[in-house]
């Protein structure tokens, strides 16, 4: 068997349940503190109720966190690394960052770490953490960011100068599975500085604390085993089984309990001294009497004291396995790593066979980040509200956050948007993640998407939970779009589409579609509201709360998302109907609904009631006041451009196999012509494809011209979320109050939605990907019949597919080296990233500066930004 097929074999074994390769993985969160799950306050202040300063001393209820860690799929047994440079005030057991209130642009991790490699079965994983040799600037990072305002950039770790003299360690953590539960671990620490430097390493094994909350049949135990000169530990867990951790000879063996230091956190006496933070106390204070007193506990670490010379590397080896053996770290240790690394490389080359070396490196790190941020997520809302036995959460919680989601019970591995800043799922983020996951693991992508339709996720009324801070908020309904994308990707790759998956998604999403229709169309006119719809501060006011004058906002993006949803459901129904003709009725249902939505958005009415501005060639939101007066909100944003995404080209060969549906479409068109109604289907012939488009041809051309205008939306690195024309602020007066918006290419200057995300100018990958897919779909119908200047105003006329290709290249260019070896993503720290130990490292940010392409927002938001891997594949196809 070729090396590229070894990983595929592991996935086949996993999904056929022959072997459980997914039992262990990178499921340990990077931040459990400051999350909604761990918040038992009366006022819902998650950041301050459980801050970073408590994390080393206080036991978590709903999960665990660690640095470069792994766990079993239910986070029962955890492993991660801890470090100390001899100068820090605290042991480095987890990543540090600012809370939402501390950051001038919201929460933000203040560390340097990179996901270098990971395979879908997690047979090989590699992460890099850059650890300063001098005292970590905790206080300065907080103080400097507190002093900065919304107009200022964030103060980052690299800005402190702590890396200027290369006085840091590169800490590589690698995992290689010999078998599905036999895990080899290698921790390599390289001194990049000019002088010898000390470092203490604690590879830490611990068990999640259930016994303090819900009780367990038997408390787990980690126990010293083996001869005195070659010890190891066993961990016996009633839920997972028994494992052994073997390791290179350490300087010390430390044991404690994963239990809260109540004296430090709550000023109450401890029942014993062996608490969660004992390793911290021992290492920082050079006092190991207590940690070495016991030979067992629920938290354990071998301690390694090292002095590493300049340019030198030291490596520590461990093995976590259910096997008992005399020589666990033997000659095959290096060979297993070498074999898994070769298989990982071969798998990547097979997936990216047409990519250049530079493109492949971008894709590899995009995939690695996506795979490393598969996290265990546990949140039972009813239990969270009730509290555990012996606890009494505040009564206010029954009227506070998520109180109406008591059927939600999450206990799964989920793809997180960002494992530190967003260590919780977001429904529309996950849908985009799955499209990239489908490049490397079709089955995980399908299972992940289906998960959101399960009864323990989806509410009884059909609503899909949005995200942890407010499950009732409304994310764009992109699950059907993602399902079609995944279905088609698998079909192209294997020659066969998974109809059963499509049916399962369709049946559940039909409930969600009905929820949208009933809840987000208050006027019952097929023009939809919806609130922020994932686009945070894109409006002149908060679209989820406090609509001025007590009115309603008829949103172009809300209506566009519903049109796209409708066409996605139609496309799914068409595909299923080819296999099961009973679904032909559903084709008619969604076709008819789309016709009504398209008519509602495009109808030409007197006065200001139309969403389309004929003179300006753009769609605008409308504010409908209680007395019936409507006010257009003339903001030129991707909200208006989203109207283009409502498009579906129905192939003639599909229609030939569905004559009843074709006849119904013909009747619809004839009837609407006879009754002088708005024509949605502009062209119809039995020997051609049929185009369904929310935007008629002439309006499409005007919108594409705006999209490609470099003075508006088209930037050097993709499509901006707000027109650059709003460099001059747009203001509007409503009921005596003035509301405004201005083009902001990077971080937000408002506090709307916490101020940590910005849709007023930056480039966002998910929306760009949608626009690119949209242009390709139009090209499938129009071909060379539509050519548009690219950029607008030039003499360079391209068809829509060629334009999609050019926009893709701009987006990919964010991560590529230019002629000077610089990547635009690193624009703020180009000097540091020109260093040999930085230049090949890539971060996949949440969004990107609309002017220069530099990364902004959450720095490790590999989820939807990993779509760059799909774009590379598509331009090479």
PyMOL commands that set and color helices and strands:
alter all, ss='L'
color gray80, all
select helices_A, chain A and resi 3-15+46-49+52-55+138-147+157-160+262-266+278-285+332-351+357-372+381-386+395-399+427-440+442-451+479-494+499-519+548-550+556-577+581-602+638-645+652-657+659-674+697-707+724-727+752-755+765-785+800-812+824-833+862-865+867-876
alter helices_A, ss='H'
color red, helices_A
select strands_A, chain A and resi 24-25+67-72+77-84+97-98+108-109+112-118+124-132+168-179+182-191+197-207+221-225+232-237+241-247+252-256+296-297+299-308+313-321+374-380+409-415+552-554+612-613+618-619+621-624+630-633+647-650+690-693+714-715+718-719+730-734+737-741+787-789+797-799+847-848+855-856
alter strands_A, ss='S'
color yellow, strands_A
deselect
rebuild
show_as cartoon
